[in-house]
Each structure stands twice: as C-alpha cells, then as structure tokens.
Amino acid sequence: MFPDNIDTFIDLFCGGCNVAVNVKADKIICNDTIKEISELYHYFRYIDTNKIIKQIESVVKKFKLTKNNQDNYLKLRQYYNQGNKEWYYFYTLICHSFSNQIRFNSKGEFNLPFGKRTFNPTMKDNLIKFVNYLQDTDMEFTNLDFREVDISYLTDSDFC
C-alpha cells in the first residue's frame, strides 16, 4: 500500500520504529509523544555502537539482572524513577519489562512490571542492526503531539 518512491516519510506514532525502519524513503521523520523514545533514538544515532552495548551490559551487571530476578528489575525501575533518567537505564528497563514495552504513569514514572526477559545475544544482535540502520539513514526524531507535526510542506512524493 505504500508508494514505490517516497521523498519524505513521516511516522506520526513511531513507537519502536518498526514501520520507519522498513520503509524506503530519502528522509524519515519519526515522531512519538514519549520524549524518552525520541531521546533514546537520538543517542543511538550518534553514539558508537560498542559504547552503547558496553553501557547496557554495565547496567545489567550493576543491577545483577537476569530473566528470573524480579527484585533487581524493580530496584532498577525505582532507581530510574528517582531521577536517574539516562538512556541506558531506560533501554535496559525496556529489555527486562513485560513484552519489552514502554509505559509511564501519570507521575511520569516507568511502571511496567517485570517481564522474565533479559538483554540476551539475540536482543544484542538486533540492537546492533537497529543502531547501524539509524546511523546510516537520514532520520529525524521529534516528540510532538501528532496534531502539532507540520505536514503542510509535504508533496505528492511524500508519505505520512
């Protein structure tokens, strides 16, 4: 259903970027209202892949995270919610949360339950592929309400 040739593609609700990374376009704009998502992708776009992996593995080691250790996941979640909002804590929470989802409560706290998951070799390989894609593609990340995204400049060769 997508056009064959897209100049600018806008994903108004990018979430995990599944659509954006699978569309062929000259420029891709990914938007989500959750600012932590656009910040995470921004870091992934500009930080060396090896440094990304080392920082995530460091968090896993620091909190002794496994797919069976709910208590330590909850300690990481509490640590993050107490103001330690660095991207590597956020991403590691996602890796260990229920269905690898993202959810915040009305206080802005990450509040997904433990998911009996861990940052495993498959996740690592997929992250490396994702980061490489982000770094090799002309992508822009915003965190606006979809009604605030300017689409007035789009032409017939763009797709939103």
ZADO-1210 file (C-alpha; in nm, 4 decimals, padded with zeros to 6 digits):
<atoms>
<atom x="00.0000" y="00.0000" z="00.0000" code="MET" pos="1"/>
<atom x="00.2996" y="00.2327" z="00.0333" code="PHE" pos="2"/>
<atom x="00.4153" y="00.4283" z="-00.2709" code="PRO" pos="3"/>
<atom x="00.7221" y="00.2959" z="-00.4500" code="ASP" pos="4"/>
<atom x="00.9155" y="00.6241" z="-00.4333" code="ASN" pos="5"/>
<atom x="00.8966" y="00.8351" z="-00.1177" code="ILE" pos="6"/>
<atom x="01.0970" y="01.1517" z="-00.0656" code="ASP" pos="7"/>
<atom x="00.9970" y="01.2204" z="00.2976" code="THR" pos="8"/>
<atom x="00.8212" y="00.9649" z="00.5155" code="PHE" pos="9"/>
<atom x="00.6654" y="01.0761" z="00.8450" code="ILE" pos="10"/>
<atom x="00.5791" y="00.8169" z="01.1079" code="ASP" pos="11"/>
<atom x="00.3483" y="01.0078" z="01.3422" code="LEU" pos="12"/>
<atom x="00.3392" y="00.7332" z="01.6070" code="PHE" pos="13"/>
<atom x="00.6826" y="00.5722" z="01.5728" code="CYS" pos="14"/>
<atom x="00.6988" y="00.3743" z="01.8988" code="GLY" pos="15"/>
<atom x="00.9526" y="00.1003" z="01.8279" code="GLY" pos="16"/>
<atom x="01.0251" y="00.2379" z="01.4780" code="CYS" pos="17"/>
<atom x="00.9068" y="-00.0859" z="01.3169" code="ASN" pos="18"/>
<atom x="00.7413" y="00.0923" z="01.0262" code="VAL" pos="19"/>
<atom x="01.0128" y="00.3535" z="00.9833" code="ALA" pos="20"/>
<atom x="01.2975" y="00.1031" z="00.9565" code="VAL" pos="21"/>
<atom x="01.1068" y="-00.0957" z="00.6968" code="ASN" pos="22"/>
<atom x="01.0134" y="00.1870" z="00.4615" code="VAL" pos="23"/>
<atom x="01.2335" y="00.3101" z="00.1803" code="LYS" pos="24"/>
<atom x="01.2460" y="00.6891" z="00.1704" code="ALA" pos="25"/>
<atom x="01.5045" y="00.9603" z="00.1162" code="ASP" pos="26"/>
<atom x="01.4260" y="01.1144" z="00.4559" code="LYS" pos="27"/>
<atom x="01.2416" y="00.9656" z="00.7517" code="ILE" pos="28"/>
<atom x="01.0863" y="01.1619" z="01.0377" code="ILE" pos="29"/>
<atom x="00.9892" y="00.9603" z="01.3453" code="CYS" pos="30"/>
<atom x="00.7565" y="01.1166" z="01.5976" code="ASN" pos="31"/>
<atom x="00.6249" y="00.9945" z="01.9307" code="ASP" pos="32"/>
<atom x="00.4795" y="01.1876" z="02.2226" code="THR" pos="33"/>
<atom x="00.7005" y="00.9995" z="02.4674" code="ILE" pos="34"/>
<atom x="01.0139" y="01.2137" z="02.4785" code="LYS" pos="35"/>
<atom x="01.2249" y="00.9322" z="02.6196" code="GLU" pos="36"/>
<atom x="01.1754" y="00.7397" z="02.2946" code="ILE" pos="37"/>
<atom x="01.2967" y="01.0181" z="02.0676" code="SER" pos="38"/>
<atom x="01.5877" y="01.0860" z="02.3067" code="GLU" pos="39"/>
<atom x="01.6816" y="00.7166" z="02.3061" code="LEU" pos="40"/>
<atom x="01.6870" y="00.7031" z="01.9264" code="TYR" pos="41"/>
<atom x="01.8858" y="01.0240" z="01.9159" code="HIS" pos="42"/>
<atom x="02.1526" y="00.8660" z="02.1372" code="TYR" pos="43"/>
<atom x="02.1513" y="00.5510" z="01.9273" code="PHE" pos="44"/>
<atom x="02.2023" y="00.7608" z="01.6171" code="ARG" pos="45"/>
<atom x="02.5100" y="00.9430" z="01.7455" code="TYR" pos="46"/>
<atom x="02.6851" y="00.7122" z="01.9952" code="ILE" pos="47"/>
<atom x="02.9317" y="00.4425" z="01.8927" code="ASP" pos="48"/>
<atom x="02.7633" y="00.1000" z="01.8834" code="THR" pos="49"/>
<atom x="03.0291" y="-00.0610" z="02.1039" code="ASN" pos="50"/>
<atom x="02.9805" y="00.2096" z="02.3669" code="LYS" pos="51"/>
<atom x="02.6033" y="00.1528" z="02.3587" code="ILE" pos="52"/>
<atom x="02.6450" y="-00.2209" z="02.4185" code="ILE" pos="53"/>
<atom x="02.9019" y="-00.1679" z="02.6955" code="LYS" pos="54"/>
<atom x="02.6752" y="00.0773" z="02.8781" code="GLN" pos="55"/>
<atom x="02.3760" y="-00.1578" z="02.8630" code="ILE" pos="56"/>
<atom x="02.5853" y="-00.4557" z="02.9751" code="GLU" pos="57"/>
<atom x="02.7217" y="-00.2404" z="03.2574" code="SER" pos="58"/>
<atom x="02.3688" y="-00.1727" z="03.3838" code="VAL" pos="59"/>
<atom x="02.2814" y="-00.5432" z="03.3593" code="VAL" pos="60"/>
<atom x="02.5917" y="-00.6259" z="03.5638" code="LYS" pos="61"/>
<atom x="02.5448" y="-00.3415" z="03.8151" code="LYS" pos="62"/>
<atom x="02.1876" y="-00.4494" z="03.8945" code="PHE" pos="63"/>
<atom x="02.2571" y="-00.8235" z="03.8500" code="LYS" pos="64"/>
<atom x="01.9679" y="-00.8510" z="03.6065" code="LEU" pos="65"/>
<atom x="01.8531" y="-01.1893" z="03.4796" code="THR" pos="66"/>
<atom x="01.5304" y="-01.3156" z="03.3302" code="LYS" pos="67"/>
<atom x="01.4401" y="-01.4602" z="03.6710" code="ASN" pos="68"/>
<atom x="01.5372" y="-01.1758" z="03.9049" code="ASN" pos="69"/>
<atom x="01.2297" y="-00.9597" z="03.9517" code="GLN" pos="70"/>
<atom x="01.3612" y="-00.7920" z="04.2675" code="ASP" pos="71"/>
<atom x="01.6620" y="-00.6451" z="04.0898" code="ASN" pos="72"/>
<atom x="01.4465" y="-00.5305" z="03.7976" code="TYR" pos="73"/>
<atom x="01.2288" y="-00.3450" z="04.0490" code="LEU" pos="74"/>
<atom x="01.5418" y="-00.1897" z="04.2033" code="LYS" pos="75"/>
<atom x="01.6488" y="-00.0644" z="03.8599" code="LEU" pos="76"/>
<atom x="01.2998" y="00.0695" z="03.7916" code="ARG" pos="77"/>
<atom x="01.2984" y="00.2522" z="04.1244" code="GLN" pos="78"/>
<atom x="01.6483" y="00.3893" z="04.0598" code="TYR" pos="79"/>
<atom x="01.5373" y="00.5176" z="03.7188" code="TYR" pos="80"/>
<atom x="01.2204" y="00.6723" z="03.8586" code="ASN" pos="81"/>
<atom x="01.4161" y="00.8506" z="04.1331" code="GLN" pos="82"/>
<atom x="01.5787" y="01.0702" z="03.8696" code="GLY" pos="83"/>
<atom x="01.8462" y="00.8557" z="03.7065" code="ASN" pos="84"/>
<atom x="01.6928" y="00.9023" z="03.3623" code="LYS" pos="85"/>
<atom x="01.9929" y="00.8192" z="03.1437" code="GLU" pos="86"/>
<atom x="01.9088" y="00.6420" z="02.8179" code="TRP" pos="87"/>
<atom x="02.0971" y="00.3249" z="02.9137" code="TYR" pos="88"/>
<atom x="01.8799" y="00.2746" z="03.2246" code="TYR" pos="89"/>
<atom x="01.5677" y="00.3365" z="03.0170" code="PHE" pos="90"/>
<atom x="01.6685" y="00.0908" z="02.7444" code="TYR" pos="91"/>
<atom x="01.7719" y="-00.1756" z="02.9967" code="THR" pos="92"/>
<atom x="01.4344" y="-00.1412" z="03.1689" code="LEU" pos="93"/>
<atom x="01.2619" y="-00.1991" z="02.8351" code="ILE" pos="94"/>
<atom x="01.4735" y="-00.5116" z="02.7765" code="CYS" pos="95"/>
<atom x="01.3585" y="-00.6591" z="03.1070" code="HIS" pos="96"/>
<atom x="00.9988" y="-00.5367" z="03.1152" code="SER" pos="97"/>
<atom x="00.6792" y="-00.7159" z="03.0226" code="PHE" pos="98"/>
<atom x="00.6797" y="-00.7762" z="02.6447" code="SER" pos="99"/>
<atom x="00.9604" y="-00.5199" z="02.6123" code="ASN" pos="100"/>
<atom x="00.7003" y="-00.2459" z="02.6226" code="GLN" pos="101"/>
<atom x="00.7122" y="00.1148" z="02.7396" code="ILE" pos="102"/>
<atom x="00.4616" y="00.2696" z="02.9769" code="ARG" pos="103"/>
<atom x="00.4696" y="00.5642" z="03.2147" code="PHE" pos="104"/>
<atom x="00.2134" y="00.6524" z="03.4805" code="ASN" pos="105"/>
<atom x="00.0638" y="00.9991" z="03.5322" code="SER" pos="106"/>
<atom x="00.3598" y="01.0937" z="03.7546" code="LYS" pos="107"/>
<atom x="00.5993" y="01.0208" z="03.4680" code="GLY" pos="108"/>
<atom x="00.7303" y="00.7028" z="03.6273" code="GLU" pos="109"/>
<atom x="00.8189" y="00.3966" z="03.4213" code="PHE" pos="110"/>
<atom x="00.5742" y="00.1422" z="03.5564" code="ASN" pos="111"/>
<atom x="00.5774" y="-00.1769" z="03.3544" code="LEU" pos="112"/>
<atom x="00.6051" y="-00.4994" z="03.5504" code="PRO" pos="113"/>
<atom x="00.8936" y="-00.7427" z="03.5196" code="PHE" pos="114"/>
<atom x="00.8822" y="-00.9462" z="03.2009" code="GLY" pos="115"/>
<atom x="01.1003" y="-01.2507" z="03.2721" code="LYS" pos="116"/>
<atom x="01.3329" y="-01.1290" z="02.9968" code="ARG" pos="117"/>
<atom x="01.6911" y="-01.0160" z="02.9791" code="THR" pos="118"/>
<atom x="01.9348" y="-00.8475" z="02.7412" code="PHE" pos="119"/>
<atom x="02.0344" y="-01.1634" z="02.5540" code="ASN" pos="120"/>
<atom x="02.2508" y="-01.2274" z="02.2439" code="PRO" pos="121"/>
<atom x="01.9506" y="-01.2015" z="02.0088" code="THR" pos="122"/>
<atom x="01.8494" y="-00.8655" z="02.1567" code="MET" pos="123"/>
<atom x="02.2096" y="-00.7506" z="02.1314" code="LYS" pos="124"/>
<atom x="02.2332" y="-00.8502" z="01.7639" code="ASP" pos="125"/>
<atom x="01.9007" y="-00.6819" z="01.6853" code="ASN" pos="126"/>
<atom x="02.0077" y="-00.3671" z="01.8677" code="LEU" pos="127"/>
<atom x="02.3339" y="-00.3530" z="01.6724" code="ILE" pos="128"/>
<atom x="02.1416" y="-00.3863" z="01.3436" code="LYS" pos="129"/>
<atom x="01.8939" y="-00.1200" z="01.4538" code="PHE" pos="130"/>
<atom x="02.1653" y="00.1230" z="01.5632" code="VAL" pos="131"/>
<atom x="02.3590" y="00.0689" z="01.2399" code="ASN" pos="132"/>
<atom x="02.0426" y="00.1394" z="01.0433" code="TYR" pos="133"/>
<atom x="01.9766" y="00.4591" z="01.2390" code="LEU" pos="134"/>
<atom x="02.3324" y="00.5746" z="01.1853" code="GLN" pos="135"/>
<atom x="02.3243" y="00.5033" z="00.8108" code="ASP" pos="136"/>
<atom x="01.9833" y="00.6573" z="00.7370" code="THR" pos="137"/>
<atom x="01.8640" y="01.0167" z="00.7165" code="ASP" pos="138"/>
<atom x="01.6291" y="01.0131" z="01.0160" code="MET" pos="139"/>
<atom x="01.4951" y="01.2841" z="01.2395" code="GLU" pos="140"/>
<atom x="01.3267" y="01.2284" z="01.5761" code="PHE" pos="141"/>
<atom x="01.0619" y="01.4504" z="01.7321" code="THR" pos="142"/>
<atom x="00.8278" y="01.4158" z="02.0266" code="ASN" pos="143"/>
<atom x="00.5208" y="01.6179" z="01.9408" code="LEU" pos="144"/>
<atom x="00.1512" y="01.5538" z="01.9618" code="ASP" pos="145"/>
<atom x="00.0656" y="01.4206" z="01.6154" code="PHE" pos="146"/>
<atom x="-00.1573" y="01.7246" z="01.5561" code="ARG" pos="147"/>
<atom x="00.1471" y="01.9518" z="01.6008" code="GLU" pos="148"/>
<atom x="00.3636" y="01.7825" z="01.3358" code="VAL" pos="149"/>
<atom x="00.3961" y="02.0157" z="01.0378" code="ASP" pos="150"/>
<atom x="00.2848" y="01.8305" z="00.7262" code="ILE" pos="151"/>
<atom x="00.1976" y="02.1422" z="00.5277" code="SER" pos="152"/>
<atom x="00.5147" y="02.1195" z="00.3178" code="TYR" pos="153"/>
<atom x="00.4545" y="01.7599" z="00.2047" code="LEU" pos="154"/>
<atom x="00.4103" y="01.6952" z="-00.1651" code="THR" pos="155"/>
<atom x="00.2738" y="01.4071" z="-00.3712" code="ASP" pos="156"/>
<atom x="00.6107" y="01.2314" z="-00.3409" code="SER" pos="157"/>
<atom x="00.5984" y="01.2303" z="00.0408" code="ASP" pos="158"/>
<atom x="00.4074" y="00.9902" z="00.2653" code="PHE" pos="159"/>
<atom x="00.2713" y="01.0327" z="00.6167" code="CYS" pos="160"/>
</atoms>
